[in-house]
Amino acid sequence: MDNKIEVGEVFTISDESNEEQEVEVLAKVTLEDTDYVAVSFLEDLQADNEEDIDLFFLKIDVDGELTAIETDEEFDIVSEAFDEILEEE
């Protein structure tokens, strides 16, 4: 599976209250033929305070759209995979 979303790209997404937020892709991983990205709010990244950066994990669907991870089990698997990737950097 080769989706066009790459590390370093910036996207605008809507949060829970439908406010638009810019996020940057920090890492990408493929698990069981599904691509996932770790993103953070661009505003937090530009503040250059690494301790206060919130990471969010999103799934890339077959159409290349970012969607939420639906189960706790899936979240735990994805979170563990990204922990390993980010620790290597």
Protein Blocks (a to p, Z undefined) as FASTA:
>chain_A
ZZfbdghiacddddfkopacddddfbdcdeehiacdddddfklmmnopaklpccdddddd
fkopacddfbfklmmmmmmmmmmmmmmZZ
